[in-house]
Amino acid sequence: MHVKNCCQGMERCNLITYGLFATIVYVVYIIYKKISARRQLNRWKKTPKNIVILHGVPRAKAVPSGSPFALKLETFLRMANISYKLDTTDGFGPRGKTPWISINGEHFTDSQLIIQYLSKKFDVNLNGNYSDEKLAIGTAVRVMFEEHMFWGFVRATFVDETRHEATKHLTFKYPRWIILYLIRRTYSGYLWSQGLGRLSSQEVHGFMTKELKAFATILGNNKFLLGDEPSEVDASIFGFASQLIWGLGTGLKQYDFVRQEHPNIVAYCERMKAKYWADWENCLA
């Protein structure tokens, strides 16, 4: 009995020790993250006046950025004629998101919130005379790409077997296999929580095919999404569609589907590229 009580006491002590150790490690990690975030922001405290420092991932081989959100924001800056400098050393901001910006000692995260802030600051209106109804359609298409189709892209690029072909154009600071392994593990969890990770690859392909068809139908014969003139939403659409046309490689079913069934999407991307990315080749890795 005495021996049994001693063993139970030792187990309790071990549990308490492990618990304290885990707590200390967690606290140290949180402190380290806060200090790192503060140092990161301090590095960009002093920048040229009214020059946007666009922080993003390294340039890719087939598209200027492998992040559709970073390409969206950089395209917007070009459309709005806002001066900017690209930084790829601090690609992920204090909130763990990319892209983010620094301007006049302030820092902002989330591509859409950044666009709203810069539009107000520089008095930019890319929506011209489009009606509220047209703009609402644009918002719906943008959200379809950013909040649903994005996860289809993520799965095809980093999780499914197509990842080997799809990630060829991406560049990384650290050993490629380690980064891709960590990304795959992380995004697999995100996809399971989001829902698309619980479906088969064929089911996800079905969703993406229908959504690309819907986009092609709305685009029709328009030069840009809403009509003959570009609007703010085109920055986002181009950021995503260009990944499919040039960035993800020929290994994806959606690549062949778009080129064979919806040439107006390809023409749209070529039009945006010609208008705002004359230096496209110089912006590749």
N, C-alpha and C positions, 0 to 999 in steps of 0.2 A: 504493500500500500504506500509505504514511504517512497519507494523507488518510483512508483507510478506518479505520485504527486510531484516529485522532483522533475520527471520528464515533462509533465504538463506545464510546470513552471518555466522550464527551459524553452519550451515551444512558444509560450506567451512572450517571453523575453526576446526570442528571435523575431517573432512577428512585430513586436514593438520596435526593435532595432531596424528591421527592414523598412517598416513604415516611416520611421524618422529619417532613415537614409534617403528613401524615395522623396520625402517631403523636402529635404535639403537640396537634393538634386533638382527638383522642380523649381524651387525658389531661386536657386542659382541660375537656372536656365532663363527664367522670367526676367531676372535682373540683367543678365547678359543681353537678352533680346532688347530690353529697353535702352540699355547703354548703346548697343549697336545702332538702334534706330535713331537715337539722338545724334550720334556721330555722323550717321549717314545724312541727316538733315543739315547738320552744321557744315558739311562739305559743300552744300549747295545754297548756303545762306547768302553769299555774295555772288551775284550774277549780273551780266550787263542789263541795263534797264530795259524793261518791256521786251526782252528776248526770252522766248519760251525754251526751257531746257526739257527736251522730251526724253524721258528715261524709258528704255525698252530693251528687249532681248537682242542678242547679236544679229547682224544681217544674215539672211539665208541665201542659199545658192540659186533658187529659182524665183523667189519673191523677195522684196526688200525686208520683210519681216515675216517670220513664221507664226507670229501672233496676229490673228485677224483684228483684234482690238487695237493693237499698236499700229497696224497698217491703216485702220480706220481713222485713228487720230492724226496720223501723219498726213493722210490724204486730206482731211479737213483743214489742217494748217495750210496746206498748199492751195486749197480751194478758197480759203479766206485771206490769202496773202499775208499771213501772220509769220513774222520772222522767228525762226527756231534753230536750235542746235541739238543734234542727236547725241545722247549719251547711252552707251551700252555697258558701262562698268557697274552701274547701280540699276539694273533692269527691273528689280522688284522693290517697290516702296515699303515704307514702314508698316503698311497694312497687308503686305504680302501679295500685292496685286501689280500687274503690269498691263498697260503703261501707267506712268504717273508723270507729273510735271513739276518743275520749279520755276517760279517767276517772281522777280522782285522780292526775294527772301521768303516767299510763301510757297506752300506745297499742296498739290491737289491730286486726288486719286479717283478712278473710275472714268472711263473714256467719255461716257455720256454727260456726266456731271462736269467734266472738264470742258467739253464743247459748250455747254450752257454757260459756264463761267466766262470762257474766252469770248463767246458771242456778245455777251453783255459788256465785258470790259473794253473790247475793241469795236463795239457798235457794228457787229457783223450780222447781216441778214441774208442767208443763202436761199431762203425760201421764196423770194420774189413775190409774185402775185398769185401764187397757188392758193386755191380755196381751202377752207378748213376741212372740207370733205377729202380733198386730195391729200392733204397733210396727214389726216387720220389714216388713210390707206398706207401712206409711207411709214407711219409709226407701227402699224400692224405688221408690215413686211419686215421692218427692222427687228421688232421683237421676235418674230418667227425665226429669223436668222440667229439672233443673239442669245435667245433663251431656250430654244429647242434644237434647231439644226446644228448649233454650235456643239452640242453634246454628241451628235452623230459624227461630226468632224473629229472630235476628240477620240471617240471610240475607234474610228477607222485609222486614225493617225498613230495612236499610242497603245491600243489594247488588242484589237483584232489582228489576224495574221497579215492583213494588208499593211501593218505598221512598218514592216521591213522596207517596203517600197516607198511608203509615204514619208518616212523620216529621212530619206537620203539627202534632201536639200537643206536640212537643219544643221546649224553649227553650234557647238557648245564650248565653254571655257574649260571644262573638266572632262575626264575620260568619258567618251560617248556611251559606252555600255552601262556605266554606273548611272549616269543621268537618265538614260532611257528606262532602265530598270526601276529607278525611284519614281519617275513620272508614271510609268505603267501601274505600279502599285497604288500610288496616290489617286490617280484618275479612275482606277477600277473601283475604289471605294466610293468616290464621288458619283460615278455612273450608277452604282447599285442604289445609292440613296436617291438620286435623281429619278431613276426608273428605267432608263434605257439599258442599263447594265443587266437588267433582269430578263431582257428580251433576246431572241436569237439575232444573229447578224442579218439574216434574211428579213426579219421583221423590221429591224432598224432601217435597212435599205429601202423597204417599202414606204416607211414614213418619209424618208429623205426624198425619194423619187416623187411622191405626191406633192411635197412642199416645193420642190424645184419646179414642178409643173405649174403650181399655183403662181410662183414668182414669174415664170415665163409668160403665163397668161396675162398677168397684170402689166408686165413690161410691154407685151405686144410689139408694135412697131415704133414705140417711143424711142427717142434717142437716149433718154435717161429715164429713171423710174417713173416720174410723174408727168413727163412731157418732153418738150424740146429743149428745156433748160435744166441744168443740174440743180439739185436742192441738197440741203444738209444731209438727208438720209442716204444719198448716194455714196457718201464717204463710208458709211457702215456697210452698205450692200457690196461695194467694191472690195472692202477689206475682207469680206467672207468669200464672195464669188471668185475673186482672183486666186484664193488659196486652192479652190477646186480646179480652176482652169490651168494654173501654172505650178501651184505649190505642192499638191499632194501626190503628184506623179501619175503615171498611167496604170497603176495597179488597182485603182479603185473603180468599182462599178459605176459610181456616179460620174466619173470622168468621161467614160464612153457614152453614158446616157445623155449627158448634157450636150456633148459635141455632135451626137447623132440625131437627137430628138429636138434640141432647143438651141439652134445656132444663134438665136437672138440674144441669148445670155452671153455667148462667146463674143458677139459683136459689141454688146454693151461693155464688156470688160475691156476690149480693145479700144473702144472709144474713150473710156475713162483714163486708161493708161496713156493714150496719145495726148489727151488734154492736160493731164496733171503730172505725168511721170515721163517727161521727155528724156530724163536722165536715168531711166529705169535700170539700164545695163550697168551704169556706174554705181548703183546702189545695191548691187548684189555682192555676196561674199566671194 
